[in-house]
């Protein structure tokens, strides 16, 4: 895909008024005032955390595409980078609130290892078993705010907490503005791939949708699981980062953060061509991109400190 084709694909997507609305000016100053008013409803410690994680001089988010070269016409997957933006701190805080609810749903899958572990729990399958896979097309931009927020309220048992989480989430969703070229847009439906809370928010929506559907069926599947990209919240892990382009290139890493946050950091290094970091340097090579990055958990344990993780990394 050349530059002209890339710009044409972006223009095609951004012209869809179901999802995006052009803005005549930068709303940052107005949105900042609304955010400060909202934060007053939170405990002081939460306010400090969000303010610390928010850039003091925020900028609009940045829209870009990841071309799907394996599909006809090379459609672009829309990504909106939230680094240095107004809602990045709030979105991260919402992500931490959603995590226990998103990862405790019966159908939740963290990663391949989690999938294999759950397969073992059902034993041998009957001979007449039918294996089925499905894919939700353009999930992040295909469910309305109203439905997503209701799914949150259904998933959080405490009404006060449910309404607070929904209000915070609603602010992130309705103030998701970004630039492409010289134009500013507002996303008016669903959530954006790129904001921190998006994967867990989408995961809760899908789990709620599935629960309503399956509960009305006369026959239940023996096992039903779903996987949403970037929702893995495993912490204290030793993991391998591999490159699809270079089978011999493997980077062993360790982190006390959730694995998804660590990988998002690596992807940010790749997008920003940060060649001072080994992962950023490798995936900045010619014909390489973040889509070539693959991850596998090697070891997960309750390490008490970084030294223990680094020691295990060398074993």
C-alpha positions in Angstrom: 0.0 0.0 0.0 1.5 3.3 -1.1 0.9 6.7 0.5 -2.0 7.7 -1.8 -3.8 4.4 -1.2 -3.2 4.8 2.6 -4.7 8.3 2.6 -7.7 7.2 0.5 -8.4 4.3 2.9 -8.2 6.6 5.9 -10.5 9.1 4.1 -13.0 6.4 3.3 -13.2 5.3 7.0 -13.3 8.8 8.4 -16.1 9.8 6.1 -18.4 7.3 7.8 -20.6 9.6 9.9 -21.9 6.6 11.9 -18.6 6.4 13.7 -16.8 9.8 13.2 -17.7 13.5 13.2 -15.4 16.3 12.0 -14.7 19.1 14.5 -14.2 22.7 13.6 -11.6 23.4 16.3 -9.5 21.7 19.0 -11.7 21.0 22.0 -8.8 20.2 24.4 -9.3 23.2 26.7 -13.0 22.7 27.0 -12.5 18.9 27.6 -9.9 19.6 30.3 -12.4 21.6 32.3 -14.9 18.8 32.1 -12.3 16.2 33.2 -11.2 18.3 36.2 -14.9 18.5 37.3 -15.3 14.7 36.9 -12.2 13.9 38.9 -13.6 15.7 41.9 -15.9 12.7 42.4 -13.0 10.3 42.9 -10.9 9.7 46.1 -7.9 11.9 46.4 -5.4 9.0 45.8 -7.2 8.2 42.5 -7.1 11.8 41.4 -3.4 11.9 42.0 -2.8 8.7 40.1 -4.8 10.0 37.1 -3.1 13.4 37.1 0.3 11.8 37.3 -0.4 9.7 34.3 -1.9 12.5 32.3 0.3 14.9 30.3 0.1 18.5 31.7 -0.2 19.8 28.1 -2.2 17.1 26.4 -2.6 16.9 22.6 -5.3 15.3 20.5 -4.9 11.6 19.8 -3.4 10.4 16.5 -5.3 8.3 14.0 -3.4 5.8 11.8 -4.1 2.5 10.0 -2.5 -0.9 10.1 -3.2 -2.2 6.6 -4.5 -5.8 6.5 -2.4 -7.0 3.6 -3.8 -10.5 3.8 -7.3 -9.3 2.9 -8.7 -8.2 -0.5 -8.3 -4.5 -1.0 -5.9 -4.2 2.0 -8.5 -2.6 4.4 -6.9 -0.6 7.2 -7.4 -1.5 10.9 -8.0 1.9 12.6 -5.8 2.7 15.6 -6.0 5.9 17.7 -2.8 6.4 19.7 -3.6 7.9 23.2 0.0 8.6 24.2 0.3 12.1 25.7 -3.5 12.8 25.4 -6.1 14.1 27.8 -7.8 10.8 28.6 -4.8 8.5 28.9 -4.6 8.7 32.7 -8.4 8.3 33.2 -8.5 5.4 30.6 -5.7 3.7 32.5 -7.5 4.1 35.8 -10.7 2.7 34.3 -8.7 -0.2 32.9 -7.6 -1.1 36.5 -11.2 -0.9 37.7 -12.5 -3.1 34.9 -9.8 -5.8 35.1 -11.3 -8.0 37.9 -14.7 -8.1 36.3 -13.4 -8.7 32.7 -11.1 -11.5 33.7 -13.6 -13.3 35.9 -16.2 -14.0 33.3 -16.7 -17.8 32.6 -15.7 -17.5 28.9 -12.6 -15.3 29.4 -9.3 -16.4 27.8 -6.0 -14.8 28.6 -3.7 -16.4 26.1 -2.7 -19.7 24.5 -1.5 -21.3 27.7 -4.8 -20.4 29.4 -6.7 -22.0 26.5 -4.7 -25.3 26.7 -5.2 -25.4 30.5 -9.0 -25.0 30.1 -9.0 -27.7 27.3 -7.4 -30.1 29.7 -10.2 -29.6 32.2 -12.9 -31.1 30.0 -11.1 -34.4 29.2 -11.8 -36.4 26.1 -14.4 -35.1 23.7 -17.3 -37.3 22.5 -17.0 -38.6 18.9 -19.8 -36.4 17.6 -18.3 -33.2 19.0 -18.5 -30.2 16.6 -15.7 -27.7 16.9 -16.7 -24.1 15.9 -14.8 -20.8 15.8 -16.3 -17.4 15.2 -14.8 -13.9 14.7 -16.4 -10.6 15.6 -15.8 -8.2 12.7 -14.6 -4.7 13.6 -15.6 -5.2 17.2 -14.2 -2.0 18.6 -16.2 0.2 16.3 -19.3 -1.9 16.0 -21.2 -1.6 19.4 -23.0 1.5 20.6 -22.0 3.4 23.8 -25.4 2.7 25.3 -25.0 -1.1 25.0 -21.4 -1.2 26.2 -22.1 0.9 29.3 -25.2 -1.2 30.1 -22.9 -4.3 29.9 -20.6 -2.7 32.5 -23.5 -2.1 34.8 -24.6 -5.7 34.4 -21.1 -6.9 35.2 -20.4 -4.9 38.3 -22.5 -6.2 41.3 -22.3 -3.0 43.4 -24.6 -0.4 42.0 -22.7 2.6 43.2 -19.4 1.3 41.8 -21.2 0.2 38.6 -22.5 3.7 38.0 -19.2 5.4 38.8 -17.3 3.1 36.4 -19.9 3.7 33.7 -19.6 7.4 34.1 -15.8 7.4 33.9 -15.9 5.1 30.9 -18.5 7.3 29.2 -16.2 10.3 29.5 -13.4 8.4 27.8 -15.7 7.2 25.0 -17.4 10.6 24.4 -14.2 12.6 24.4 -12.2 10.4 22.1 -11.0 13.1 19.6 -8.1 12.8 17.3 -6.3 14.2 14.3 -5.5 12.9 10.9 -3.6 15.2 8.6 -4.8 18.7 9.3 -8.3 17.7 10.4 -9.8 16.9 13.9 -12.4 14.3 14.4 -14.5 12.9 17.3 -15.4 9.2 17.5 -19.1 9.0 18.2 -19.7 5.3 18.4 -18.1 2.4 20.4 -14.5 2.6 21.5 -11.1 3.1 19.8 -8.3 0.6 19.4 -5.5 2.3 21.2 -7.1 3.7 24.4 -6.0 1.7 27.4 -9.5 0.6 28.6 -10.6 -0.6 25.2 -9.7 -4.3 25.4 -11.3 -5.0 28.8 -14.3 -2.8 27.9 -14.9 -4.8 24.7 -14.3 -8.1 26.6 -17.0 -7.2 29.2 -19.4 -6.2 26.4 -18.9 -9.5 24.5 -19.2 -11.6 27.7 -22.5 -9.9 28.6 -23.8 -10.4 25.0 -22.8 -14.0 25.0 -24.4 -14.6 28.4 -27.8 -13.2 27.2 -27.6 -15.3 24.0 -26.5 -18.6 25.6 -29.1 -18.4 28.4 -31.9 -18.4 25.9 -30.7 -21.5 24.0 -32.2 -24.9 24.7 -28.8 -26.6 24.3 -25.6 -25.3 25.8 -22.1 -26.0 24.4 -19.9 -28.2 26.4 -17.2 -25.5 26.4 -17.5 -21.9 25.2 -14.6 -19.5 25.4 -13.7 -16.2 23.8 -10.5 -14.3 23.3 -10.1 -10.5 22.9 -6.7 -9.2 21.9 -4.6 -7.3 24.5 -6.7 -8.3 27.5 -4.1 -10.6 29.1 -3.4 -9.2 32.6 -0.8 -11.7 33.7 1.8 -10.1 36.0 5.2 -11.2 37.2 6.0 -13.1 34.0 9.0 -14.1 32.1 8.1 -14.0 28.4 9.6 -14.3 25.0 9.1 -11.8 22.2 9.5 -13.3 18.7 9.5 -11.9 15.2 7.5 -13.6 12.4 10.0 -12.3 9.9 13.1 -13.6 11.7 12.5 -17.0 13.3 15.9 -17.0 15.0 15.3 -13.6 16.7 14.0 -14.0 20.2 14.0 -11.5 23.0 13.5 -12.7 26.6 11.9 -10.2 28.9 10.5 -9.9 32.4 8.0 -7.6 33.9 6.0 -7.0 37.1 3.4 -5.0 35.1 0.5 -6.7 33.4 1.8 -8.4 30.2 -0.6 -6.3 28.1 0.9 -3.1 29.4 4.4 -4.3 28.8 3.7 -5.3 25.2 1.9 -2.0 24.6 5.1 -0.3 25.7 7.1 -2.3 23.2 4.6 -1.5 20.4 4.9 2.2 21.3 8.7 1.9 20.9 8.2 0.3 17.5 5.7 3.0 16.3 8.0 5.8 17.5 11.1 4.1 16.0 12.8 4.1 19.4 16.0 2.2 18.4 17.5 2.8 21.8 15.3 -0.1 23.0 16.2 -3.6 21.6 12.6 -4.4 20.6 12.1 -1.0 19.0 15.4 -1.4 17.2 14.6 -4.8 15.7 11.1 -4.1 14.6 12.3 -0.8 13.0 14.2 -2.8 10.4 13.1 -2.7 6.8 9.9 -4.6 6.1 9.2 -5.0 9.8 6.2 -3.8 11.8 4.5 -4.3 15.1 2.2 -6.9 13.5 5.2 -9.2 13.2 5.6 -9.2 17.0 4.5 -12.4 18.8 4.6 -13.2 22.6 4.8 -16.4 24.6 4.7 -16.6 28.4 7.7 -18.8 29.6 7.2 -18.6 33.4 4.8 -17.0 35.8 5.4 -16.9 39.5 4.8 -14.6 42.5 8.3 -13.1 42.3 9.0 -10.7 45.2 11.3 -8.4 43.3 13.0 -7.6 40.1 16.2 -9.6 41.1 14.1 -12.8 41.4 12.6 -12.2 38.0 16.0 -11.5 36.3 17.5 -14.6 38.0 14.6 -16.7 36.7 15.1 -15.1 33.2 18.6 -16.5 33.1 17.7 -20.0 34.1 
